[in-house]
Amino acid sequence: MNLTIQDFEKIQELLQDASLDYQMELPDGNLVIMGRADIVSSEISARLIAFLFSWIEPRKLGRLFDSSGGFILSDTNLSAPDVSFVSAERLRQTQRAFASLVPDLVVEIKSRTDRVKKIE
């Protein structure tokens, strides 16, 4: 399958119209439906966001996002990291759309069902 961001947005709209809520990503044009995180992974994510927020917000360093925020990395790549940060200089204001940029910090939290691939 070789979908574009526009194809992805159409699929997402159809699912929303049908009241279906899926966490999805688009790596290399392939639609991937993400499974829900286990409660331990969710807690780790929440704690990390709280910790980062307590440092970033008072200093106005930038913006934090959870796994609901999507980033367009190319015409066929959309990623939604578990935790991400974009500096204030790169993203002055958010909008109700996917951000067309690569975050300054990306964190993926391994859940119970994730498999770690061998690094080559």
Helices and strands as residue ranges (DSSP letters): H 5-17, E 23-25, G 27-29, E 32-34, H 39-59, E 62-66, E 71-74, E 77-79, E 83-87, E 105-107
